[in-house]
Amino acid sequence: MTERHREVDAVVVGAGLAGLYAHHRLRQLGLTLQGYEAAADVGGTWWWNRYPGARCDVESMDYCYSFSPELEQEWTWSERYATQPEILRYIDHVAGRFDLRRDIQFETRVTAATWDDAAQRWRIVTDRGDSVSAQFCVMATGCLSAAKQPEVDGIDSFRGPTFHTGRWPHEGVDFTGLRVGVIGTGSSGIQSIPVIAEQATHVTVFQRTPNFTMPAKNAPLDSEAVSARKALAREIRQAMRESRAGVIVPMPEESALRVDEKAREERFEAAWETGTLYGMVAAFNDLLVDRDANETAAEYVRSRIRDIVEDPELAERLSPRNHPFGTKRPCLDTGYYATYNRDNVALVDVRSTPIVEITPSGVRTTTDEYALDAIVFATGFDAMTGPLLGPDITGAGGVTLREKWAAGPRTYLGIATAGFPNLFTITGPGSPSVLVNMAVAIEQHVDWVADCIAYLRDRGLASIDATVEAEDRWVDHVNEVANLTLFPTANSWYMGANVPGKPRVFMPYIGGLPRYTQVCDEVAADDYRGFALTPAPATEQKTTVSR
């Protein structure tokens, strides 16, 4: 058997935080592994997203692994919110310390995975001609890894360089002396625009939808505070697992509508000053379920924009009014709104004057043409489902994942999808995923998958497959919980609304991390309730047991 056609116990697709931890846990079970990663090294989203100003929006000491107490103690972050280079150094350190590159083939993209029902195995092929048979396939492809190009004509005609924030050149970009256009004002645009504006001769920002963003209050970490935190690392991590968003945020008990205006203003002010992603939405208990309550938070943020942006008309254009606060992922920034006070920065509202095309010399809207030397596409990702639908994944009976998910993703617990045995999706649609601290969510998911595989192997079981009934109940529950909130009212990437033709379905589970973890644990404790288990046959005959 050649190296390019071999058999292993499990294939792991992706080498970011999820893929590396999957390698670590599955190797502990004694499994033979084959990993594939499209990038040239480990890092996942932090390998690709190297745009100016790229940082995590979860605090550094929360956005890291907890599986190794020694690792927690030996690694020290330098800033409250780590930059992309520092996060990549951390991931590189973890990969080296635990020898996690050993089974990973880099610069290789999985193009197809096909379930062989007779063999009860997956056959995986890559763009480099590899063909691997594996009992288990773990898709650790990340939620925000399929970069999305803008839907605009003429990109190839532009004479200058173009860049996508999700595929940034590793050597960096020097914008000195250039007129730069930035299309998009989501997180990557909000982080990169202030940095680009300090370098470029002029920046023209093309904004379709203004976003809510709050100051990160980033600063170097105090060594004494770091030491105190490390001394309580185990207790703090457990508290994070038990918190709704995977970070420790006090749960509010009051309605925004049941306190007087002065008290409400003070609460919002304190939340704003925390410099955290979840501070504002956690100021009151009804901001994400009551429109009137939500409007009090939205108007507070708009008032802060008016305080910062000197031009009242420009401040209004930067003020979100078409979606409730928090229903699109809020952002954390460093000087974003103040950047619009610079003489070399202009804002174009492409909702009122849409982009018609990219021309050889710049961008043309319905009213003007803007001469540019370089264009940055900060247009985000085909989130959550895009990375999973990239390869041709074919399950039992020849049904493809694209066919099954044509009307939107359907999963059981966000981990499995009926008809695709032994296929595990890490932080997939239907799990808390992007609504919580991804580092905590990833560890919970990988641990559950590893424990599931150990269960199967200990009992001589060949495969596990979600039942349609359990999947239907879970999808109904995910939708029911989402519909109790304001989230489905926004045209967000949570809903797939940023990708033309993508089904409009709220993809993550909003019930909170503790409740979700409890459900997953109960399913496992009940011998994987909601799954069909197929024993490895001693003869040709197989028996399937539904739980």
Salt bridges, closest charged atoms under 4 A:
GLU3 OE2 - ARG6 NE 3.70
ASP9 OD1 - ARG457 NH1 3.73
ASP41 OD1 - ARG101 NE 2.83
ASP57 OD2 - ARG329 NH2 3.11
GLU59 OE1 - ARG80 NE 3.19
ASP62 OD1 - ARG229 NH2 2.73
GLU72 OE1 - ARG234 NH2 2.64
GLU74 OE2 - HIS93 NE2 2.86
GLU74 OE2 - ARG97 NE 2.49
GLU79 OE1 - ARG55 NH1 3.02
ASP92 OD1 - ARG101 NH2 2.42
ASP99 OD2 - ARG102 NH1 2.95
ASP103 OD2 - ARG27 NH2 3.40
ASP130 OD1 - ARG4 NH1 3.66
GLU151 OE2 - LYS148 NZ 3.02
GLU254 OE1 - ARG267 NH2 2.44
GLU266 OE2 - LYS262 NZ 2.54
GLU269 OE1 - ARG304 NH1 2.98
GLU273 OE1 - LYS217 NZ 2.91
GLU273 OE2 - ARG304 NH2 3.94
GLU295 OE2 - ARG302 NH2 2.19
GLU299 OE1 - ARG302 NE 3.01
GLU299 OE2 - ARG306 NH2 2.51
ASP307 OD2 - ARG304 NE 3.97
GLU313 OE2 - ARG317 NE 2.77
GLU316 OE2 - ARG321 NE 2.62
GLU357 OE2 - ARG364 NH2 2.99
ASP373 OD1 - ARG179 NH2 2.94
ASP382 OD1 - LYS502 NZ 2.57
ASP392 OD1 - ARG402 NH1 2.55
GLU443 OE1 - ARG237 NH2 3.22
ASP447 OD1 - ARG25 NE 2.88
ASP451 OD1 - ARG25 NH2 3.08
GLU471 OE1 - LYS404 NZ 2.78
ASP472 OD1 - ARG410 NH2 2.79
ASP526 OD2 - ARG529 NH1 3.14
ASP527 OD2 - ARG547 NH2 3.71
